[in-house]
Amino acid sequence: MRYSSFTGLTQKLSAHAPAHEELLPALDAAETERRPAPPPDEHADLHNIHHFPRGTAAGLCLHDVLENFDFQQAADAQSPLIADALTRYNFDPVWQPAVSRMAEQVARTPLAGGSTLAQLPSENRLAEMGFVLHVDDFSPARLQQWFAAPAQQLPPECVAAARALDFHTLKGFLNGFIDLISLDEQGRVCVIDYKSNHLGDSIAAYDTQAMNEAVAHHHYYLQALIYAVAVARYFAQRGHPLAEVHIRYLFLRGLDDHDVENGIWSWTLTQAQLAEWL
């Protein structure tokens, strides 16, 4: 049997991907990119989350904080956790307020049905869920046809990107880790993935169009399908088939209390849409 990771798969699809095949499960290749930052506005707050350093260590640090963060407690009460993460990844303590605000915004972000992580008890959240997914005839041609179907309601940027999928047909197993799965009181399951990608130095850089382009460029829509299938199978095998799987990509540098949709890329897949993969 053949095993492949989602990270390894997407690296083969990206001309900018690093040469190695494995990354730590909490981070994907796109979040390790280091691009030159534009000259800062002399009046700007240079220690907000938009200006938090980029690169591998930065992405791992933010994922580490959120993996261990108690969403039902205020960030001030968890200062040692955030300070420890900044120290371990060699970041100056001056970034602590920005990272604290980011974590609190994640906690307050409305998910499917309007519930937030702050409202869900710990037993309704599962962090870093590992999965091994058996696939048969997981081919670019089949995926391109599926993504292009109007029923999938995928943004046109992603449909166009899918036409460029080019890898050997997978017959065997895909493995990976999901940042967080949540279950609300109405039984809605949300797959949450943290994206530390830098799209710009302001909230405006994380609007729907910009996120659609990032999701398309890095083939995150393919990741979303794989995660949705893994979660749907997980619940079905335990006697709780899901009517829908809600995908929420949280672009951590773009979350905004004043615009609850900013920085959140959403996609909902029904059981009917996923049927051929289940």
C-alpha positions in Angstrom: 0.0 0.0 0.0 1.1 3.5 -0.7 1.1 6.3 1.9 1.1 10.0 1.0 0.7 13.1 3.2 -1.3 16.2 2.1 1.8 18.3 2.6 3.8 16.1 0.3 1.1 16.2 -2.3 0.8 20.0 -2.3 4.5 20.4 -2.4 4.5 18.5 -5.7 1.9 21.0 -7.0 3.8 24.2 -6.1 6.8 25.5 -7.9 7.8 27.3 -4.7 7.6 24.3 -2.5 10.6 23.2 -0.4 12.5 20.1 -1.5 11.8 18.0 1.5 8.7 15.8 1.8 7.8 16.2 5.4 6.8 19.1 7.6 5.5 19.2 11.2 1.8 18.3 11.0 0.6 21.7 12.3 2.0 23.7 9.4 1.8 23.5 5.6 4.4 24.7 3.1 2.7 27.9 2.2 3.0 29.2 5.7 6.8 28.8 5.7 7.2 31.4 2.9 9.4 34.4 3.7 8.7 37.3 1.4 10.3 40.7 1.6 8.1 43.0 3.7 7.2 46.5 2.3 8.5 49.6 4.0 6.3 50.2 7.0 4.1 53.3 7.5 5.9 55.4 10.0 2.6 55.9 11.9 1.6 52.2 11.8 1.6 49.9 14.8 4.6 47.8 14.0 3.8 45.2 16.6 0.3 44.1 15.6 -0.5 40.7 14.2 -0.1 41.9 10.6 3.6 42.6 11.2 4.3 39.5 13.2 7.3 37.9 11.7 6.8 35.4 8.8 8.4 32.0 8.1 8.4 28.6 9.6 9.0 29.6 13.2 6.3 32.2 13.2 3.7 29.7 11.8 4.6 27.0 14.3 4.5 29.5 17.2 1.0 30.7 16.4 -0.2 27.1 15.8 1.4 26.1 19.1 -0.4 28.8 21.0 -3.8 27.9 19.6 -3.3 24.2 20.1 -2.8 24.7 23.8 -5.1 27.8 24.3 -8.1 27.4 26.5 -10.8 29.2 24.5 -13.1 29.5 27.5 -10.6 31.6 29.4 -9.3 35.2 28.8 -5.9 35.5 27.1 -4.7 37.6 30.1 -5.1 34.5 32.3 -3.0 32.5 29.8 -0.1 35.0 29.6 2.5 32.3 30.7 1.4 30.0 27.9 1.8 32.7 25.2 5.1 34.0 26.7 6.5 30.5 26.8 5.6 29.9 23.1 7.3 33.2 22.1 10.4 32.3 24.0 10.7 28.8 22.6 10.4 30.1 19.1 12.8 33.0 19.8 10.4 35.9 19.4 10.6 39.1 21.4 8.1 39.5 24.3 6.9 42.7 22.6 4.7 40.5 20.4 2.7 39.1 23.3 -0.2 41.6 23.1 -0.6 41.0 19.4 -0.6 37.2 19.8 -3.0 37.4 22.8 -5.5 39.5 20.7 -5.2 37.0 17.9 -6.0 34.1 20.2 -9.0 35.9 21.7 -10.3 36.7 18.2 -10.1 33.0 17.3 -12.1 32.2 20.4 -14.8 34.8 19.4 -14.9 33.8 15.7 -18.5 32.7 14.8 -18.5 29.2 13.3 -21.3 27.3 11.6 -24.6 28.3 13.2 -23.0 31.3 15.0 -21.5 29.4 17.9 -17.9 30.3 18.9 -15.1 28.2 20.4 -15.4 30.3 23.6 -18.9 28.9 24.0 -18.1 25.2 23.4 -16.8 23.1 26.3 -13.5 21.3 25.9 -15.2 17.9 25.3 -16.8 19.4 22.2 -13.3 20.2 20.7 -10.7 17.9 19.3 -7.3 19.4 18.5 -4.7 17.9 16.2 -6.8 15.0 15.0 -4.6 12.6 13.1 -6.2 10.6 10.3 -5.3 7.9 7.8 -7.6 7.9 4.8 -7.9 5.1 2.3 -8.4 6.4 -1.2 -9.1 4.5 -4.5 -8.7 6.2 -7.9 -7.8 9.6 -6.3 -6.9 11.1 -9.7 -6.5 14.6 -11.0 -9.1 14.0 -13.7 -11.7 12.8 -11.3 -11.0 15.6 -8.8 -11.1 18.2 -11.5 -14.6 17.0 -12.6 -15.8 17.0 -9.1 -14.5 20.5 -8.2 -15.9 21.9 -11.4 -19.5 20.7 -10.7 -21.8 23.7 -9.9 -23.2 21.8 -6.9 -19.9 22.1 -5.1 -20.2 25.9 -5.0 -16.5 26.3 -5.1 -15.1 29.8 -5.9 -14.1 30.2 -9.6 -10.5 30.8 -8.6 -10.3 27.4 -7.0 -12.1 25.7 -9.9 -9.5 27.2 -12.3 -6.6 26.1 -10.0 -8.0 22.6 -9.9 -7.5 22.3 -13.7 -3.7 22.5 -13.0 -3.7 19.5 -10.6 -1.0 17.1 -11.8 0.1 14.1 -9.8 0.0 10.4 -10.1 -3.3 8.7 -9.2 -3.3 7.7 -5.6 -4.4 4.3 -4.6 -3.7 3.6 -1.0 -3.7 5.9 2.0 -3.5 9.7 2.7 -2.5 10.8 6.1 -2.5 14.1 7.9 -3.6 16.2 10.9 -6.5 18.6 11.4 -5.9 21.6 13.6 -9.3 21.5 15.3 -12.7 19.9 15.1 -15.7 21.3 16.9 -19.1 20.0 17.6 -21.9 22.4 18.7 -25.2 21.7 20.6 -27.1 21.3 17.3 -24.7 18.6 16.2 -22.9 20.8 13.6 -19.3 19.7 13.0 -16.8 22.3 12.0 -13.3 21.5 10.6 -11.1 24.4 11.6 -7.7 25.0 10.1 -5.4 27.9 11.2 -3.7 29.8 8.3 -0.8 32.0 9.4 -0.2 33.1 5.7 0.7 36.8 5.3 -1.6 38.3 2.7 -0.9 42.0 3.5 -0.3 44.5 6.3 -4.0 45.4 7.1 -7.4 43.9 7.7 -8.4 44.8 4.2 -5.9 42.4 2.7 -7.9 39.4 4.0 -11.2 39.9 2.2 -13.0 37.1 0.4 -11.3 37.7 -2.9 -7.8 37.6 -1.4 -8.6 34.5 0.6 -10.1 32.8 -2.5 -6.9 33.5 -4.4 -4.7 32.2 -1.6 -6.8 29.0 -1.2 -6.6 28.5 -5.0 -2.9 29.2 -5.3 -2.0 26.8 -2.5 -4.6 24.2 -3.4 -6.2 24.5 0.1 -9.6 23.5 -1.5 -8.1 20.0 -2.1 -7.0 20.0 1.6 -10.6 20.9 2.6 -12.0 18.0 0.6 -9.6 15.5 2.2 -10.4 16.8 5.7 -14.1 16.7 5.0 -14.0 13.1 3.8 -11.8 12.1 6.8 -14.2 13.7 9.3 -17.3 12.4 7.6 -15.9 8.8 7.6 -14.8 9.2 11.2 -18.3 10.1 12.4 -20.1 7.5 10.1 -17.9 4.7 11.4 -19.0 5.6 14.9 -22.7 5.5 14.0 -23.2 9.3 13.7 -23.3 10.1 9.9 -23.1 13.9 9.3 -25.6 15.8 7.1 -22.9 18.4 6.5 -19.3 19.2 7.2 -18.4 22.8 7.7 -14.9 24.0 6.7 -13.5 27.1 8.3 -10.0 28.3 7.4 -9.1 31.0 9.8 -6.5 33.4 8.4 -5.0 34.4 11.7 -3.7 37.8 10.6 -7.0 38.9 9.2 -9.6 38.2 11.9 -11.6 41.3 12.7 -14.1 41.9 15.6 -15.8 44.5 13.5 -16.3 42.3 10.5 -17.0 38.8 11.5 -16.5 37.4 8.0 -13.1 39.0 7.5 -10.3 36.5 7.6 -12.6 33.4 7.5 -12.8 31.2 4.4 -15.9 29.1 4.5 -17.1 26.0 2.6 -19.9 23.6 3.6 -20.1 20.2 2.1 -23.2 18.0 2.4 -23.4 14.3 2.6 -24.7 14.2 -0.9 -21.7 16.2 -2.2 -19.3 13.9 -0.4 -21.1 10.7 -1.3 -18.7 9.4 -4.0 -15.8 9.8 -1.6 -17.4 8.0 1.3 
